[in-house]
Amino acid sequence: MIRTIFTAIYLLFLLLRITPRLFRMKKLPPTLPPEEKDRLVHKTPDFFGKRMVGISGSTVEVKGLEHMPQDRAVLVVCNHQSNFDIPVLMGYLNKPIGFISKAEIKKIPIVAPWMELMNCVFMDRSDRRQSLQAIREGIQLLKDGHSLVIFPEGTRSKGKEMGEFKTGSFHLAMKSGVPILPVTVDGTYNILEANGNKVKPAHVTLTVSKPIYEEQYKNLDLKDLAEHTKNVIASKLT
C-alpha cells in the first residue's frame, strides 16, 4: 500500500515537473522537420515512462529492438495487459510514438496537451462517425511519418490471456501502407492489476517482432491480418 501511495504522489510530482517542458515544446518553430520535432518531444515521454516504471520497483527486459525500422513510421500493434503498458512503451520502445487513445483522456489536464504534442489520436468508440474521423486522422499521421500505437483488444486483459483483436484499427495500416510492428508486453499486469490495483515490483519483458510490410499484408483481409498479427504477438508470451 505504501508503494501505491508513493507512486500516486510521484506521478503527480512528475506531471508538475514536466509542465514547463510542455510550454517549451509548444513553442518549437513550425518549420522544424516532423522527425526532429518528434525526437525533441519524445524526450519527455521517454523520461516519464522510465521514471514511472522505476518508481514501481520494476525492471524491463527489451528484446528485438533490431527489428525496429528507424527511418520510417510504423503502426505498433501491441497486446494490452495493464495501465503500465503505456509508460513501458514510451520509455523503452526507443522510437517517438503516439497512441490511439480513448476520448475520455482528452479531459485530463497536462496529460492531454502532451498527448496532442505526441500526435496521439482520441477516439470515441461509442460514436461511429467520430471513430471513422479518428481513423482518418491516424492514417494521415502515419503517412506524414509519425508512428502510432494501437491496442486492438480495446481493453486491458489484466493477465496473459489475450482478447480478440478488433479489425477496424488495422485500416490504419491498410490505408497508409506503413509496416505493422508486432510488440508483446509480458508481465505489466503483475505491477498493478494482479495485486488488486496495488503497485508491486515485477519483471516485464518487451519483445519487438519482425515488421509485417505492406507487400506481406496488402492481399489479406482485415480479419486474417488481425489474426496473423495476434498470433505473432502471442507467440512471444512465456
C-alpha positions in Angstrom: 0.0 0.0 0.0 2.8 2.4 0.9 4.4 1.9 -2.6 1.0 2.5 -4.2 0.5 5.8 -2.4 4.1 6.9 -3.1 3.6 6.0 -6.8 0.5 8.2 -7.0 2.2 11.1 -5.3 5.3 10.7 -7.5 3.0 10.6 -10.6 1.6 14.0 -9.6 5.1 15.3 -9.0 6.2 14.1 -12.4 3.3 15.8 -14.1 4.0 19.1 -12.4 7.7 18.7 -13.2 7.2 18.2 -17.0 4.7 21.1 -17.3 7.4 23.7 -18.1 8.7 21.4 -20.8 5.2 21.4 -22.3 5.3 25.1 -22.9 8.7 24.9 -24.4 7.7 22.2 -26.8 4.6 24.2 -27.9 7.0 27.0 -28.9 9.0 24.8 -31.3 9.2 26.5 -34.7 6.6 25.2 -37.2 9.3 25.0 -39.8 11.1 22.2 -37.8 11.1 18.9 -39.7 8.5 16.5 -38.3 11.1 13.8 -37.4 13.1 16.4 -35.4 10.1 17.7 -33.6 9.0 14.1 -32.7 12.5 13.4 -31.4 12.5 16.5 -29.2 9.0 16.0 -27.9 9.6 12.3 -27.2 12.4 13.0 -24.8 9.9 13.8 -22.1 7.6 10.8 -22.6 10.7 8.6 -22.6 11.8 10.2 -19.3 8.3 9.9 -17.8 7.9 6.3 -18.8 11.2 5.1 -17.4 10.6 7.0 -14.1 7.1 5.5 -13.7 8.4 2.0 -14.2 11.4 2.8 -11.9 9.2 4.1 -9.0 7.2 0.9 -9.1 10.5 -1.0 -8.4 10.0 -3.0 -11.7 12.6 -3.9 -14.3 12.1 -4.1 -18.1 13.9 -6.5 -20.4 13.8 -5.5 -24.1 14.2 -7.9 -26.9 14.2 -7.5 -30.7 14.9 -3.7 -30.9 17.0 -4.6 -34.0 13.7 -5.2 -35.8 12.5 -1.6 -35.3 12.6 0.3 -38.6 14.3 3.6 -37.7 13.8 5.5 -41.0 10.1 5.4 -41.3 6.8 5.4 -39.5 5.3 2.2 -38.2 2.0 1.1 -36.8 2.9 -0.6 -33.5 0.3 -3.3 -32.6 0.5 -4.4 -29.0 -1.3 -6.6 -26.5 -2.8 -4.8 -23.5 -2.2 -6.3 -20.1 -2.1 -3.2 -17.9 -2.2 0.6 -17.5 1.6 0.2 -17.1 1.9 -0.8 -20.8 1.9 2.8 -21.8 4.8 4.0 -19.7 6.7 0.8 -20.7 6.2 1.6 -24.4 7.1 5.3 -24.0 10.2 4.6 -22.1 11.6 1.5 -23.7 10.5 1.2 -27.3 13.2 3.7 -28.4 11.0 5.4 -31.0 8.8 8.5 -30.9 5.2 7.2 -30.7 1.7 8.4 -30.3 -1.3 6.4 -29.2 -4.8 5.7 -30.4 -6.5 6.6 -27.1 -10.0 6.7 -25.7 -11.6 10.2 -25.9 -12.1 10.5 -22.1 -8.3 11.1 -21.7 -8.7 14.4 -23.6 -10.3 15.8 -20.5 -7.2 15.3 -18.2 -5.1 18.4 -17.6 -1.4 18.3 -18.5 -1.8 14.7 -19.9 -4.0 15.7 -22.8 -1.8 18.5 -24.1 1.3 16.3 -24.0 -0.6 13.6 -25.9 -1.5 16.1 -28.6 2.1 17.0 -28.9 2.9 13.3 -29.3 0.4 13.1 -32.2 -2.0 10.9 -30.3 -5.5 10.3 -31.7 -8.5 10.4 -29.4 -11.3 8.0 -30.3 -14.9 7.8 -29.0 -15.8 4.2 -29.7 -19.5 5.0 -28.9 -19.6 7.5 -31.8 -19.2 5.7 -35.1 -18.8 9.0 -37.1 -16.1 10.3 -34.7 -14.3 6.9 -34.7 -14.1 7.0 -38.5 -12.8 10.5 -38.4 -10.1 9.4 -35.8 -9.1 6.6 -38.1 -8.7 9.0 -41.0 -6.6 11.3 -38.8 -4.4 8.4 -37.8 -3.9 7.4 -41.4 -2.8 10.9 -42.3 -0.4 11.0 -39.3 1.2 7.7 -40.4 1.5 9.0 -44.0 3.2 12.1 -42.6 5.8 10.0 -40.9 4.5 9.8 -37.3 4.4 6.3 -35.6 1.3 5.2 -33.7 0.5 2.5 -31.2 -2.8 0.6 -31.2 -4.2 -1.9 -28.6 -6.6 -4.0 -30.8 -8.1 -5.8 -27.8 -9.7 -2.5 -26.9 -9.3 -3.0 -23.2 -6.8 -4.5 -20.7 -6.6 -8.2 -20.4 -5.2 -7.9 -16.8 -3.3 -11.1 -17.4 -1.5 -13.3 -20.1 -4.7 -14.3 -21.9 -5.3 -12.1 -24.9 -8.7 -10.9 -26.1 -10.0 -10.8 -29.6 -8.3 -8.3 -31.9 -10.8 -5.8 -33.3 -10.2 -5.4 -37.0 -11.2 -1.8 -37.5 -7.9 -0.3 -36.3 -6.0 -2.3 -39.0 -7.4 0.1 -41.5 -4.6 2.4 -40.3 -2.0 0.1 -41.9 -4.1 -0.8 -45.0 -4.7 2.8 -45.9 -1.3 4.2 -45.1 1.0 1.4 -46.2 3.3 1.6 -43.2 4.9 -1.5 -41.7 3.0 -3.2 -38.9 5.3 -3.8 -35.9 4.0 -6.5 -33.6 5.1 -5.8 -30.0 4.5 -8.1 -27.0 4.3 -6.8 -23.4 4.6 -9.6 -20.8 4.3 -9.0 -17.1 3.0 -5.5 -16.7 -0.2 -6.8 -15.1 2.0 -8.0 -12.2 2.8 -4.4 -11.3 -0.8 -3.4 -10.7 -3.8 -5.4 -11.8 -2.8 -8.8 -10.4 -2.4 -7.2 -6.9 -5.9 -5.7 -6.5 -4.6 -2.4 -8.1 -1.8 -2.1 -5.6 1.6 -1.3 -7.0 4.3 -4.1 -6.6 7.6 -4.7 -8.3 7.6 -7.0 -11.3 9.8 -8.1 -14.2 8.5 -7.0 -17.6 9.6 -8.3 -21.0 9.0 -6.1 -24.0 9.5 -8.0 -27.3 9.7 -6.4 -30.7 9.0 -8.9 -33.5 9.8 -8.5 -37.2 7.8 -5.9 -39.1 5.0 -7.0 -41.4 5.4 -5.0 -44.5 2.8 -3.8 -47.0 3.7 -6.4 -49.6 3.1 -9.1 -47.0 -0.3 -7.9 -45.8 -1.9 -6.0 -48.7 -3.7 -9.0 -50.1 -5.0 -10.2 -46.7 -8.5 -9.2 -45.5 -8.7 -7.4 -42.2 -9.8 -10.4 -40.2 -6.8 -12.5 -41.4 -4.4 -9.7 -40.8 -5.6 -9.2 -37.3 -5.4 -12.9 -36.5 -1.9 -13.2 -38.0 -0.7 -10.2 -36.0 -2.3 -11.6 -32.8 -0.6 -14.9 -33.3 2.8 -13.3 -33.7 2.3 -11.3 -30.5 1.0 -14.3 -28.6 4.0 -16.4 -29.6 6.3 -14.2 -27.5 4.3 -14.7 -24.3 6.1 -17.0 -21.9 
